[in-house]
Amino acid sequence: MRKNILKMLPVLLALLLLGSGTFLWMNGRSTAPGSGGETSGGAAAARDDGADLQTSGGDVQSDGIGQIEQGETEQALHVTVLGDSIAKGYSGDREIEIECYGILAAQKISEEAGVPYSYQNFAKNGLDSAGMNEEILPREEVQESIASADVIFITLGSNDLLNECKRVVQEILNTDTKFKSADDALAVLEDAVKENPFLILKIINALSNWDYQSFEAQWINMMDMVCSLKQEDVKIIVTNIYNPVANLELPSTMNQVVEDIIGNMNSIIDDHAARYGYCVADLFDSEISEHVQDDGLHPDQEGQQLISDIVYEEYKTLSQE
């Protein structure tokens, strides 16, 4: 029995790492930002505060549309990205730079429409819905970006699950450990389960009984703010949450618990789509889990491209309405 219970540890560890680049590289990757945009094919520069930015300057497009000159941004396609490490394009390897789905989709939309674009990414590693409402949306530059956006991409929710998992683990194990690394988290869980294997069942039960009310309230607050700032005809596309542990060999009961939690969060995202007029890009039923980095969680470049393709299809659907 103990061997079977210990097989459940990877999923808890995976949940502890879900969406949080801060556990692996405290501030994520950071490259020195330039004075403006960047040329076609380059990843957006990462700012120290977690916000990537490509503003007027845009990209030089292959169809002959030139670089955006100052004063011409009114005719450009303005794209704003909000969210967590997935939306930021987190890379667990400092030697590998990953282009996030937002800029890939912006480039494709721009190319298909035959117009230049400006792009701003305010995604941040480890961001949850409360952080979005308290840290990101109140910023003047974010509000200005939303107000001028033609397209808004939002990816959020993974870290709400992470934080609930941390709270449950800390409460049941009666520890203040911050789990700064995978080794620390695994050591605490392994030691606790060795002494009392039934603790793992308590953790599963507590996670299964999460009422999600806090996440839903924060989601509503976020969308209220975004919709109070946006233009009337802006296209908003949000991504739902995919299963980060799909590739692990876990007991069927544990897999079901994880999928139920994610499914309930995704239902909240779906339930408010009509009210706020956004489309949901379905990552849960996609193949994202087959295109992740060595951490098994964050999308690699192929994964980001796949998200971009899914998001772009939703954009086309909105454009035809």
C-alpha positions as CSV (number, residue, x, y, z in Angstrom):
1,M,0.0,0.0,0.0
2,R,2.8,2.4,0.9
3,K,4.4,1.9,-2.5
4,N,1.1,2.9,-4.2
5,I,0.6,5.9,-2.1
6,L,4.1,7.1,-2.7
7,K,3.3,6.9,-6.4
8,M,0.9,9.8,-5.8
9,L,3.7,12.2,-4.8
10,P,4.6,13.3,-8.3
11,V,1.1,14.8,-8.8
12,L,1.3,16.9,-5.6
13,L,4.8,18.0,-6.6
14,A,3.5,18.9,-10.1
15,L,0.7,20.9,-8.6
16,L,3.1,22.7,-6.3
17,L,5.1,23.7,-9.4
18,L,2.1,24.4,-11.6
19,G,2.4,27.7,-13.5
20,S,5.1,29.0,-11.1
21,G,8.3,29.8,-12.8
22,T,9.3,31.5,-9.5
23,F,10.1,28.1,-8.0
24,L,12.7,27.3,-10.7
25,W,14.1,30.7,-11.5
26,M,13.0,33.2,-8.9
27,N,12.2,36.0,-11.4
28,G,12.1,33.9,-14.6
29,R,14.3,34.7,-17.6
30,S,15.2,38.3,-18.1
31,T,16.8,40.0,-21.1
32,A,17.7,43.6,-21.4
33,P,14.9,45.5,-23.1
34,G,15.6,47.6,-26.1
35,S,14.4,51.1,-26.8
36,G,11.5,50.0,-28.9
37,G,10.1,46.9,-30.6
38,E,12.1,44.1,-32.1
39,T,12.5,42.6,-35.6
40,S,10.4,39.9,-36.9
41,G,11.1,36.5,-35.4
42,G,12.5,37.7,-32.1
43,A,10.9,37.1,-28.7
44,A,9.6,40.1,-26.8
45,A,12.1,41.4,-24.3
46,A,11.4,40.5,-20.7
47,R,11.3,43.4,-18.2
48,D,12.4,43.0,-14.6
49,D,8.8,43.6,-13.3
50,G,7.7,40.6,-15.3
51,A,6.1,42.6,-18.2
52,D,7.2,42.0,-21.7
53,L,6.8,45.0,-24.0
54,Q,6.8,45.5,-27.7
55,T,5.2,48.9,-28.4
56,S,5.3,51.3,-31.4
57,G,7.9,49.9,-33.6
58,G,6.1,46.6,-34.0
59,D,7.6,44.1,-36.4
60,V,8.7,44.5,-39.9
61,Q,6.4,42.2,-41.8
62,S,7.2,40.0,-44.7
63,D,4.3,41.3,-46.8
64,G,6.0,44.6,-47.3
65,I,4.2,46.6,-44.6
66,G,6.9,48.7,-43.0
67,Q,7.8,49.2,-39.4
68,I,5.3,51.3,-37.6
69,E,6.4,55.0,-37.5
70,Q,5.5,57.2,-34.6
71,G,2.1,58.7,-35.2
72,E,0.9,55.7,-37.2
73,T,0.0,53.5,-34.3
74,E,-3.7,54.4,-34.6
75,Q,-3.8,52.3,-37.8
76,A,-1.9,49.4,-36.2
77,L,-3.4,46.3,-34.6
78,H,-2.9,46.7,-30.8
79,V,-2.5,43.4,-28.9
80,T,-2.5,43.2,-25.1
81,V,-1.5,40.1,-23.2
82,L,-2.4,39.5,-19.5
83,G,-1.6,36.4,-17.4
84,D,0.9,34.1,-15.8
85,S,4.1,32.3,-16.8
86,I,2.3,30.5,-19.7
87,A,1.3,33.8,-21.2
88,K,4.8,35.2,-20.5
89,G,6.5,32.4,-22.3
90,Y,8.4,31.1,-19.3
91,S,11.6,29.1,-20.1
92,G,13.1,26.8,-17.4
93,D,16.4,27.0,-19.3
94,R,18.2,30.3,-19.3
95,E,19.9,29.3,-22.5
96,I,16.6,28.8,-24.3
97,E,14.3,31.8,-25.1
98,I,10.7,30.9,-25.8
99,E,8.3,33.1,-27.8
100,C,4.9,33.2,-26.0
101,Y,1.7,32.4,-27.8
102,G,0.6,36.0,-27.6
103,I,3.3,37.4,-29.9
104,L,3.0,34.4,-32.3
105,A,-0.7,35.0,-32.6
106,A,-0.3,38.7,-33.0
107,Q,2.2,38.1,-35.8
108,K,-0.2,35.8,-37.6
109,I,-3.2,38.1,-37.2
110,S,-1.1,41.0,-38.4
111,E,0.1,39.1,-41.4
112,E,-3.3,37.8,-42.4
113,A,-4.9,41.3,-42.0
114,G,-2.1,43.0,-43.8
115,V,-1.6,45.6,-41.1
116,P,1.3,46.4,-38.7
117,Y,0.8,45.8,-35.0
118,S,1.9,46.9,-31.6
119,Y,2.2,44.4,-28.8
120,Q,2.3,44.7,-25.0
121,N,2.7,41.7,-22.6
122,F,2.0,42.2,-18.9
123,A,2.2,38.5,-17.9
124,K,4.1,37.6,-14.8
125,N,5.5,34.4,-13.5
126,G,3.5,33.0,-10.6
127,L,0.6,35.4,-11.1
128,D,-2.8,34.3,-9.7
129,S,-6.1,36.0,-10.1
130,A,-5.7,38.1,-6.9
131,G,-2.3,39.2,-8.1
132,M,-3.9,40.3,-11.4
133,N,-6.4,42.4,-9.6
134,E,-4.1,43.9,-7.0
135,E,-0.8,44.2,-8.9
136,I,-1.3,44.3,-12.6
137,L,-4.7,45.9,-13.5
138,P,-4.3,49.0,-11.3
139,R,-1.1,50.0,-13.2
140,E,-1.7,53.0,-15.5
141,E,0.3,51.6,-18.4
142,V,-1.8,48.4,-18.2
143,Q,-5.1,50.3,-18.2
144,E,-3.9,52.4,-21.1
145,S,-2.9,49.3,-23.1
146,I,-6.3,47.6,-22.4
147,A,-8.1,50.8,-23.5
148,S,-6.3,50.9,-26.8
149,A,-6.3,47.2,-27.5
150,D,-8.0,45.6,-30.5
151,V,-7.2,42.1,-29.2
152,I,-6.7,41.0,-25.6
153,F,-5.3,37.6,-24.6
154,I,-5.7,36.3,-21.0
155,T,-4.3,33.2,-19.4
156,L,-4.9,32.8,-15.7
157,G,-5.9,30.2,-13.1
158,S,-3.0,27.7,-12.8
159,N,-1.5,29.6,-9.8
160,D,-4.8,29.8,-8.0
161,L,-4.7,26.0,-8.0
162,L,-1.1,26.1,-6.9
163,N,-1.8,28.4,-4.0
164,E,-4.7,26.3,-2.8
165,C,-2.5,23.2,-3.0
166,K,0.3,24.9,-1.0
167,R,-2.3,26.0,1.6
168,V,-3.7,22.5,2.0
169,V,-0.2,20.9,2.2
170,Q,1.0,23.4,4.7
171,E,-2.1,23.2,6.9
172,I,-2.2,19.4,6.9
173,L,1.5,19.0,7.5
174,N,1.5,21.9,9.9
175,T,4.5,23.5,8.2
176,D,5.5,27.0,7.1
177,T,7.8,25.7,4.4
178,K,7.6,27.9,1.3
179,F,8.7,25.1,-1.1
180,K,11.3,27.3,-2.8
181,S,12.5,24.3,-4.9
182,A,11.3,21.0,-6.1
183,D,13.7,19.2,-3.8
184,D,12.4,21.0,-0.7
185,A,8.8,20.2,-1.6
186,L,9.5,16.5,-2.3
187,A,11.6,16.1,0.8
188,V,8.8,17.5,3.0
189,L,6.1,15.4,1.4
190,E,8.2,12.2,1.4
191,D,9.2,12.5,5.0
192,A,5.6,13.2,6.1
193,V,4.1,10.3,4.1
194,K,6.7,7.9,5.3
195,E,5.7,8.7,8.9
196,N,1.9,8.7,8.1
197,P,0.9,7.5,4.7
198,F,-2.7,8.5,5.3
199,L,-1.8,12.2,5.2
200,I,-1.8,11.9,1.4
201,L,-5.5,11.0,1.5
202,K,-6.3,14.0,3.7
203,I,-4.6,16.2,1.1
204,I,-6.5,14.7,-1.7
205,N,-9.8,15.1,0.2
206,A,-9.1,18.7,1.0
207,L,-8.3,19.6,-2.6
208,S,-11.4,17.8,-3.8
209,N,-13.5,19.9,-1.5
210,W,-12.2,23.3,-2.6
211,D,-15.2,25.5,-3.2
212,Y,-13.6,27.7,-5.9
213,Q,-15.5,30.7,-4.6
214,S,-12.4,32.9,-4.2
215,F,-11.2,32.1,-7.7
216,E,-14.6,32.9,-9.2
217,A,-14.9,36.2,-7.3
218,Q,-11.4,37.3,-8.5
219,W,-12.2,36.2,-12.0
220,I,-15.4,38.4,-12.0
221,N,-13.5,41.3,-10.6
222,M,-10.8,41.0,-13.3
223,M,-13.3,40.9,-16.1
224,D,-15.3,43.8,-14.6
225,M,-12.1,45.9,-14.7
226,V,-11.1,44.8,-18.2
227,C,-14.5,45.4,-19.6
228,S,-14.8,48.8,-18.0
229,L,-11.6,49.9,-19.8
230,K,-11.8,48.1,-23.2
231,Q,-13.1,49.4,-26.5
232,E,-16.6,48.2,-27.5
233,D,-15.4,46.1,-30.4
234,V,-12.3,44.6,-28.8
235,K,-11.8,40.8,-29.2
236,I,-11.0,39.1,-25.9
237,I,-9.8,35.5,-25.9
238,V,-9.0,33.6,-22.7
239,T,-7.4,30.2,-22.4
240,N,-8.6,27.6,-20.0
241,I,-6.4,25.3,-17.9
242,Y,-4.8,22.2,-19.3
243,N,-3.9,19.1,-17.3
244,P,-0.2,19.4,-16.4
245,V,0.2,15.9,-15.1
246,A,-1.4,14.0,-18.0
247,N,1.9,12.3,-18.8
248,L,2.6,10.9,-15.3
249,E,1.7,7.3,-14.5
250,L,-0.7,8.0,-11.6
251,P,-3.4,6.0,-9.9
252,S,-6.7,6.6,-11.7
253,T,-8.3,8.0,-8.6
254,M,-5.6,10.7,-8.4
255,N,-5.9,11.6,-12.0
256,Q,-9.6,12.0,-11.6
257,V,-9.2,14.3,-8.6
258,V,-6.8,16.5,-10.6
259,E,-9.1,16.6,-13.7
260,D,-12.1,17.3,-11.5
261,I,-10.4,20.4,-10.0
262,I,-9.3,21.7,-13.3
263,G,-12.7,20.9,-14.8
264,N,-14.5,23.0,-12.1
265,M,-12.2,25.9,-12.7
266,N,-12.7,25.7,-16.4
267,S,-16.4,25.6,-15.9
268,I,-16.2,29.0,-14.1
269,I,-14.3,30.4,-17.0
270,D,-16.9,29.1,-19.5
271,D,-19.8,30.2,-17.4
272,H,-18.9,33.9,-17.6
273,A,-17.9,34.0,-21.3
274,A,-21.3,35.2,-22.6
275,R,-21.6,37.9,-19.9
276,Y,-18.2,39.4,-20.7
277,G,-18.2,38.7,-24.4
278,Y,-15.0,36.6,-24.5
279,C,-14.1,33.4,-26.3
280,V,-12.5,30.5,-24.5
281,A,-9.6,28.8,-26.2
282,D,-9.8,25.2,-25.1
283,L,-6.4,23.9,-23.9
284,F,-7.7,21.2,-21.7
285,D,-8.8,19.0,-24.6
286,S,-5.7,19.8,-26.6
287,E,-2.3,18.2,-26.9
288,I,-0.5,20.9,-24.9
289,S,0.6,18.3,-22.3
290,E,2.6,16.5,-25.0
291,H,4.6,19.7,-25.7
292,V,6.1,20.8,-22.4
293,Q,9.5,21.6,-21.1
294,D,11.6,19.3,-18.9
295,D,9.6,20.4,-15.8
296,G,6.7,18.6,-17.4
297,L,4.5,21.6,-16.9
298,H,5.3,24.7,-18.9
299,P,4.8,24.7,-22.7
300,D,7.9,24.4,-24.8
301,Q,8.2,26.3,-28.1
302,E,6.0,23.7,-29.9
303,G,3.5,24.0,-27.0
304,Q,3.4,27.8,-27.3
305,Q,2.9,27.5,-31.1
306,L,0.0,25.1,-30.5
307,I,-1.6,27.5,-28.0
308,S,-1.1,30.3,-30.6
309,D,-2.9,28.1,-33.2
310,I,-5.8,27.4,-30.9
311,V,-6.1,31.1,-29.9
312,Y,-5.9,32.2,-33.5
313,E,-8.8,29.9,-34.5
314,E,-10.9,31.6,-31.8
315,Y,-9.9,35.0,-33.1
316,K,-11.1,34.0,-36.5
317,T,-14.4,32.8,-35.1
318,L,-14.9,36.2,-33.3
319,S,-14.0,38.1,-36.5
320,Q,-16.7,36.3,-38.5
321,E,-19.5,37.2,-36.0
